[in-house]
Amino acid sequence: MTLGFEGGTVMLERAPVREFRSWYCDSRRWDGYAPRPGDVVIATPPKVGTTWTQQIVNLLIFQSAEPRPVSMLSPWIDNRFKGPVGPVLETIEAQTHRRFLKSHLPLDGLPIYDEVRYIHVARGGRDACMSYLNHINGYTALAWAGLDAAGMDEPQIGRPLPRPPKTAREFFHHWMARGEDSDLSLMSQSFFDIERTYWAGRGRSNLLLVHYNDLKADLRGEMGRIADFLDIEVAYDLWPELVDAATFETMKRDGPALLPGMEFGFEGGTETFLNKGTNDRWQSVLTDDDNALYLQRLEEELSPGLRAWLENGRRVAGDPRDAVD
């Protein structure tokens, strides 16, 4: 079985339009990326199904349900708080399989290459917010120290990462506030900005938009969409095994093998990082006024087509490519 991708030249279609620096990300780290035909970039806001999609692409590329260290196989290039980018790029360059990479940058912060495939994953904002709360509440002291050091080392920031509230409603209002700390801080303005960039690029033939709700509703069907987009053929009798390996329950069971070393970043390791895999936790937390505030913000920030897709997914709102706005 060949795990690579047939060669050829890779043409830069569009250089990054904007530069992004935060405690978490630095878009300049992509400057040293040497693309190969068939590379896959999984680009998302935080806590919308990123690791889930990395595991799906991992399963499709290797055509095997065997647990593999997806966090090591699929490096996060723009992640600035785990050290210099050099070793990350060396790891990527040494890979001989078809490469699949991770990013939390907006589309206009990434270089776009004709022969690279981009997968954007989205989720309703309130669901992403509640998942983010669990995420940051699980940080270890070592994780906070890494983020603080990243901020102190960046002249445009020059300070530790401010600690957000720990309770759900307080965190929601922190997330909803309009701040100026950074383009990729824990704020809804960053979330909406990221979504606008991928929605604007949805007509690109090398960009696929995937939604968390659709993955939850029809995992086999969405995995098939991703396989078709990546030109990967899967034997019919192999599908049940691959789909099972991509379920939340199996990923949580295999968490230590999929995400080795997670205990250094999160109290409880993968048990914390792979929390519940559910939507609608906000319904028992937010008040009517909170929800009205969120919906008003959606109407102010996003076009009707993007609002419908972001909150509902493709199965309800239709294919993003068909939206007129």
C-alpha positions as CSV (number, residue, x, y, z in Angstrom):
1,M,0.0,0.0,0.0
2,T,1.3,3.5,-0.9
3,L,0.8,6.1,1.8
4,G,2.3,9.0,-0.2
5,F,0.8,11.0,-3.0
6,E,1.9,11.2,-6.6
7,G,4.4,14.0,-7.1
8,G,4.5,17.1,-9.2
9,T,5.1,20.8,-8.6
10,V,3.3,22.8,-6.0
11,M,2.3,26.3,-7.0
12,L,1.7,29.2,-4.5
13,E,-1.7,30.5,-5.4
14,R,-1.8,33.1,-2.7
15,A,0.6,34.2,0.0
16,P,-0.8,35.0,3.4
17,V,-2.7,38.3,3.4
18,R,-2.5,39.0,7.1
19,E,-0.1,38.2,9.9
20,F,-1.4,36.8,13.2
21,R,0.4,36.6,16.5
22,S,-1.1,35.6,19.8
23,W,-0.2,33.6,22.9
24,Y,-1.2,30.5,20.9
25,C,-0.4,31.1,17.3
26,D,2.2,32.8,15.1
27,S,1.4,32.7,11.4
28,R,5.1,33.4,10.5
29,R,5.9,29.9,11.5
30,W,4.5,28.8,8.1
31,D,7.2,30.7,6.3
32,G,9.5,27.6,6.4
33,Y,6.8,25.2,5.3
34,A,7.8,23.3,2.1
35,P,4.6,21.9,0.6
36,R,4.2,18.6,-1.2
37,P,1.5,17.7,-3.6
38,G,-1.4,16.1,-1.7
39,D,-0.6,17.7,1.7
40,V,-3.7,18.2,3.8
41,V,-4.1,21.2,6.1
42,I,-6.9,20.8,8.7
43,A,-7.6,24.4,9.7
44,T,-10.2,25.3,12.4
45,P,-11.0,27.5,15.3
46,P,-10.2,25.8,18.6
47,K,-12.6,23.2,20.0
48,V,-14.8,22.5,17.0
49,G,-13.7,19.0,16.1
50,T,-10.0,19.5,15.1
51,T,-8.6,16.3,16.7
52,W,-11.6,14.4,15.5
53,T,-10.9,15.4,11.9
54,Q,-7.2,14.7,12.3
55,Q,-8.1,11.2,13.4
56,I,-10.5,10.8,10.4
57,V,-7.8,11.9,7.9
58,N,-5.3,9.7,9.7
59,L,-7.5,6.6,9.3
60,L,-8.2,7.4,5.7
61,I,-4.5,7.9,4.8
62,F,-3.2,4.8,6.6
63,Q,-6.3,2.7,5.8
64,S,-6.0,1.1,9.2
65,A,-7.9,1.4,12.5
66,E,-4.7,0.8,14.5
67,P,-4.3,3.6,17.1
68,R,-1.4,5.9,16.0
69,P,-0.1,9.1,17.7
70,V,-2.2,11.5,15.6
71,S,-0.9,14.5,17.6
72,M,2.7,13.6,16.4
73,L,1.8,12.6,12.9
74,S,-0.2,15.8,12.3
75,P,1.9,18.7,13.7
76,W,0.4,22.1,14.6
77,I,2.8,24.4,12.7
78,D,1.5,27.8,14.0
79,N,1.6,26.6,17.7
80,R,4.1,28.9,19.3
81,F,4.1,27.9,22.9
82,K,5.8,24.5,22.6
83,G,9.1,25.9,21.4
84,P,10.9,26.9,18.1
85,V,9.4,25.9,14.8
86,G,12.6,24.4,13.5
87,P,12.1,20.9,15.0
88,V,8.4,20.9,13.9
89,L,9.4,21.6,10.3
90,E,12.1,18.9,10.5
91,T,9.6,16.4,11.7
92,I,7.2,17.3,8.8
93,E,10.0,17.1,6.2
94,A,11.1,13.7,7.4
95,Q,7.6,12.2,7.0
96,T,7.2,9.8,4.1
97,H,3.4,9.2,4.3
98,R,0.9,11.7,2.9
99,R,1.2,14.6,5.3
100,F,-1.7,16.1,7.2
101,L,-1.1,19.2,9.2
102,K,-3.0,21.3,11.8
103,S,-3.7,25.0,12.0
104,H,-5.9,27.4,14.0
105,L,-5.3,30.3,11.7
106,P,-7.9,32.1,9.5
107,L,-7.7,31.3,5.8
108,D,-6.1,34.6,5.0
109,G,-3.3,33.9,7.4
110,L,-2.3,30.7,5.6
111,P,-0.4,30.3,2.3
112,I,-2.6,28.7,-0.3
113,Y,-1.1,26.2,-2.7
114,D,-2.8,24.7,-5.7
115,E,-1.8,21.1,-4.9
116,V,-2.5,21.3,-1.1
117,R,-6.0,20.3,0.2
118,Y,-7.5,22.4,3.0
119,I,-10.3,21.1,5.3
120,H,-12.1,23.6,7.5
121,V,-14.1,22.3,10.4
122,A,-16.8,24.5,12.2
123,R,-19.2,24.3,15.1
124,G,-21.9,26.5,16.6
125,G,-20.3,29.3,18.6
126,R,-22.0,28.5,21.9
127,D,-20.9,24.8,21.7
128,A,-17.4,25.8,20.9
129,C,-17.4,28.3,23.8
130,M,-18.5,25.7,26.3
131,S,-16.0,23.2,25.0
132,Y,-13.3,25.8,25.3
133,L,-14.2,26.4,28.9
134,N,-13.5,22.8,29.8
135,H,-10.3,22.9,27.7
136,I,-8.7,25.8,29.5
137,N,-10.0,24.8,33.0
138,G,-8.0,21.6,32.5
139,Y,-4.6,23.3,31.8
140,T,-1.7,22.2,34.0
141,A,0.7,24.7,35.5
142,L,3.1,23.7,32.8
143,A,0.6,24.6,30.1
144,W,0.0,28.0,31.6
145,A,3.7,28.6,31.9
146,G,4.2,27.8,28.2
147,L,1.5,30.2,27.2
148,D,2.8,32.9,29.5
149,A,6.3,32.6,28.1
150,A,5.0,32.8,24.5
151,G,3.3,36.1,25.4
152,M,6.3,37.5,27.1
153,D,8.5,36.6,24.2
154,E,6.3,38.3,21.6
155,P,6.9,42.1,21.4
156,Q,3.4,42.8,20.2
157,I,2.0,41.1,23.4
158,G,4.7,41.4,26.1
159,R,2.7,39.9,29.0
160,P,1.3,36.6,30.3
161,L,-2.0,35.2,29.1
162,P,-4.8,36.7,31.2
163,R,-6.7,34.1,33.1
164,P,-10.3,33.9,31.9
165,P,-13.3,33.2,34.3
166,K,-13.8,29.5,35.3
167,T,-17.6,29.3,35.4
168,A,-19.8,28.8,32.4
169,R,-21.8,32.1,32.2
170,E,-18.9,34.3,33.2
171,F,-16.7,32.6,30.6
172,F,-19.5,33.0,28.0
173,H,-19.6,36.8,28.6
174,H,-15.8,37.0,28.6
175,W,-15.8,35.1,25.2
176,M,-18.5,37.4,23.9
177,A,-16.7,40.7,24.9
178,R,-15.1,42.7,22.1
179,G,-11.4,43.0,23.1
180,E,-8.2,44.1,21.6
181,D,-5.8,41.6,23.4
182,S,-4.9,39.8,20.2
183,D,-6.4,38.5,17.0
184,L,-6.4,34.9,18.3
185,S,-7.3,35.3,22.0
186,L,-10.2,33.6,23.8
187,M,-12.8,35.9,22.2
188,S,-15.8,35.5,19.9
189,Q,-14.4,38.2,17.6
190,S,-11.6,35.8,16.7
191,F,-14.0,32.9,16.2
192,F,-16.3,34.9,13.9
193,D,-13.3,36.4,12.0
194,I,-12.0,32.9,11.3
195,E,-15.3,31.7,10.1
196,R,-15.8,34.6,7.8
197,T,-12.5,33.9,6.0
198,Y,-13.3,30.3,5.3
199,W,-16.8,31.1,4.2
200,A,-15.4,33.7,1.8
201,G,-13.1,31.0,0.3
202,R,-15.7,28.2,0.2
203,G,-15.7,28.2,-3.6
204,R,-12.1,27.0,-3.9
205,S,-11.9,23.5,-5.3
206,N,-9.1,22.6,-2.8
207,L,-11.1,23.7,0.3
208,L,-13.7,21.5,2.0
209,L,-16.0,22.8,4.7
210,V,-17.0,20.2,7.3
211,H,-19.4,20.7,10.3
212,Y,-19.4,19.1,13.7
213,N,-23.1,18.6,13.6
214,D,-22.8,16.6,10.4
215,L,-20.0,14.5,11.8
216,K,-22.3,13.7,14.8
217,A,-25.3,13.0,12.6
218,D,-23.7,10.9,9.9
219,L,-20.1,10.0,10.6
220,R,-19.8,7.4,7.8
221,G,-21.2,9.9,5.2
222,E,-18.9,12.7,6.3
223,M,-15.9,10.4,6.3
224,G,-16.9,9.5,2.7
225,R,-17.1,13.2,1.7
226,I,-13.6,13.7,3.2
227,A,-12.3,10.6,1.4
228,D,-13.7,11.8,-1.9
229,F,-12.2,15.2,-1.4
230,L,-8.8,13.7,-0.7
231,D,-9.1,11.3,-3.7
232,I,-8.8,8.3,-1.3
233,E,-10.5,5.0,-2.1
234,V,-11.5,2.8,0.8
235,A,-12.5,-0.8,0.4
236,Y,-16.1,-1.4,1.2
237,D,-15.4,-4.0,3.9
238,L,-12.9,-1.7,5.7
239,W,-15.4,1.1,6.3
240,P,-17.0,-0.2,9.5
241,E,-13.7,-0.6,11.1
242,L,-12.5,2.9,10.2
243,V,-15.8,4.5,11.2
244,D,-15.7,2.8,14.6
245,A,-12.2,4.0,15.2
246,A,-13.4,7.6,14.5
247,T,-16.2,7.5,17.1
248,F,-15.8,9.5,20.3
249,E,-16.1,6.4,22.4
250,T,-13.2,4.6,20.6
251,M,-11.1,7.7,20.5
252,K,-11.5,8.2,24.2
253,R,-10.6,4.6,24.9
254,D,-7.5,4.9,22.7
255,G,-6.7,8.4,23.9
256,P,-3.3,7.7,25.4
257,A,-2.1,6.1,22.2
258,L,-3.6,8.9,20.0
259,L,-2.5,11.8,22.1
260,P,0.7,10.8,24.0
261,G,2.0,13.2,26.6
262,M,-1.4,15.0,27.0
263,E,-1.0,14.7,30.8
264,F,1.7,17.4,30.6
265,G,-0.8,19.9,29.2
266,F,-4.0,18.8,30.9
267,E,-4.9,17.6,34.4
268,G,-6.3,14.2,33.8
269,G,-4.6,13.9,30.3
270,T,-6.8,12.6,27.5
271,E,-9.7,12.0,29.9
272,T,-9.9,15.8,30.2
273,F,-8.9,16.7,26.6
274,L,-11.5,14.3,25.1
275,N,-14.2,15.5,27.4
276,K,-17.8,14.6,26.3
277,G,-18.0,15.1,22.5
278,T,-21.6,16.5,22.9
279,N,-23.4,19.7,21.8
280,D,-26.0,21.8,23.6
281,R,-24.4,22.1,27.0
282,W,-25.0,25.8,26.8
283,Q,-28.8,25.2,27.0
284,S,-28.7,24.4,30.7
285,V,-26.3,27.4,31.4
286,L,-27.2,30.4,29.4
287,T,-30.2,32.6,30.1
288,D,-32.7,33.9,27.5
289,D,-30.9,37.3,27.6
290,D,-27.5,35.5,27.0
291,N,-28.9,33.7,24.0
292,A,-30.4,36.9,22.6
293,L,-27.0,38.6,23.0
294,Y,-25.4,35.8,21.0
295,L,-28.0,35.7,18.3
296,Q,-27.8,39.5,17.9
297,R,-24.0,39.2,17.5
298,L,-24.4,36.5,14.8
299,E,-26.7,38.9,12.9
300,E,-24.2,41.7,13.2
301,E,-21.1,39.7,12.3
302,L,-22.2,37.1,9.8
303,S,-24.1,36.8,6.5
304,P,-27.4,34.8,6.5
305,G,-25.9,31.9,4.7
306,L,-22.9,31.7,7.1
307,R,-25.2,32.0,10.1
308,A,-27.4,29.2,9.0
309,W,-24.5,26.9,8.2
310,L,-22.5,27.7,11.3
311,E,-25.4,27.0,13.7
312,N,-26.8,24.0,11.9
313,G,-24.4,22.4,9.5
314,R,-24.7,21.2,5.9
315,R,-27.5,18.7,6.5
316,V,-29.9,21.5,7.6
317,A,-28.5,24.6,5.9
318,G,-27.4,23.0,2.6
319,D,-24.0,22.8,0.9
320,P,-22.0,26.0,1.6
321,R,-20.9,26.1,-2.0
322,D,-24.6,26.7,-3.0
323,A,-25.1,29.6,-0.6
324,V,-25.5,32.9,-2.5
325,D,-24.0,35.1,0.2
